[in-house]
Amino acid sequence: MVARYLLRFGLLSGGAVVAYNGDEVQTAAIGGLRFGRAAVAVVKIVADYRNTLYSGTITPESPEYAEVKSQTHLRAANRLLDLCCANGGAFVKVGQHIGSLEYLLPTEYVETMKVLHSSAPKSPLENVYQVLREELKCEPKELFVEFDPNPLGAASLAQVHRAKLTDGREVAVKVQHPSVKAHADIDMKGMELLVNVVAQIFPDFSFKWLVEEMKKNLPKELDFCYEARNAEEVARQFYHFPWLKIPSIDWNLTTSRVLVMEFCQGGQVNDRNYMTEHGINTREVSEKISKLYSEMIFVNGYVHCDPHPGNVLVKKNGNSAEIVLLDHGLYTNLTNDFRVTYSKFWLSILNADLKEVQKYGEQLGVGELFGLFACMVTARSWDSISRGIDKKERSSDEQDEIKADAAKYLPEISAVLNRVPRQMLLIFKTNDLLRGIEFSLNTQER
């Protein structure tokens, strides 16, 4: 059945290849290889689930069902990780997104994909230099008197190198991986086809929301000029926070594939040892980040949506902590209607007003799943929400319960993610990354 679906979708999309010429043929051939890898991975994953959990040999009532399901999730997650690492680019981006959705997806997927936040593939230095030559129309040595060959960090779409300009300024140079833009369109079409295949075979598990978000956001993230404008906009909107640092942009050396910005030092926001060594108060850091993101979401409606630890640095500035916010490629603009309704939804949760929780949950499109939606937003159990999340302490047992429910109620969670306004999808990701920071600093609310 899986092969039949893939063949049908493949035939429907195959006619587009005849329009390619020269380099386009090569790009299409590489795209076909990448799609083939994805197709093989999906066939294996779907077959594993069908043979293990849907063959009738084991039922949810069986005593061993939970362990068998967990192992099936783990095998599938490892196959997805292998696919992301082999294809790179947009596939790594999807994997990172999955790794950010703690409490929303089974633990096996989240924990497996988290490795992509710190271990994304790196481009060789010569490839980096080639992109610089193509974009800046000169040899790198004409611009940089120093250029560290080892990247400060590598992500799904680019990597960052520390360098020194001829005028003595220290800068961070973000360079897009050479083939990402060429393959992005083909990769997204391939992902869309594969998600449609899975949705037809398993109607309860629809992840079209993930592909829709990638299709909307990936072109923006591939344009570093867009990222540079975001950096300047967030600096303008939050100039009243003297403790917030946004690196300045060198527009003379910035293009759609190269971004040169002020180099900023600091420790990652989850590095408690760094903060202890430098006399930085972790609670102060947590409170400042909370204040920044609360104003982004509930006041300005302009939200930085990728606060994983590598994108948030902390350093000592006088007697207080300075927050350095990096990587401004992924922002969401919240409409006033959404922002107000989401604010009222949160207030109803804080007041333990379940009728209002239902009212505003329904206004946000989740219908009868408003209770599950509240649990997803807060990462608290329905029992805690009903009593008042400020009245019942957060416990490890409750967190284990929520993680178990993420696997138990996966079809319902999938339904919520497909129903909510698209703006909410990046808020989910942002919420979970911020909770991860609080957990690392041991400053989460009780």
Secondary structure, DSSP 8 states (H G I E B T S, - for coil): -HHHHHHHHHHHHHGGGGG--THHHHHHHHHHHHHHHHHHHHHHHHHHHHHHHSSSSS-TTSTTHHHHHHHHHHHHHHHHHHHHHHH-THHHHHHHHHHT-TTTS-HHHHHHHGGGGT------HHHHHHHHHHHHSS-GGGTEEEE-SS-SEE-SSEEEEEEEETTS-EEEEEEE-TTHHHHHHHHHHHHHHHHHHHHHHSTT---HHHHHHHHHHHHHHT-HHHHHHHHHHHHHHTTT-TTEE---B-GGG--SSEEEEE----EETT-HHHHHHTT--HHHHHHHHHHHHHHIIIII-EEE----GGGEEEEEETTEEEEEE---S-EEE--HHHHHHHHHHHHHHHTT-HHHHHHHHHHTT-GGGHHHHHHHHHT--HHHHHH-TTTS---HHHHHHHHHHHHHTHHHHHHHHHHS-HHHHHHHHHHHHHHHHHHHHT----
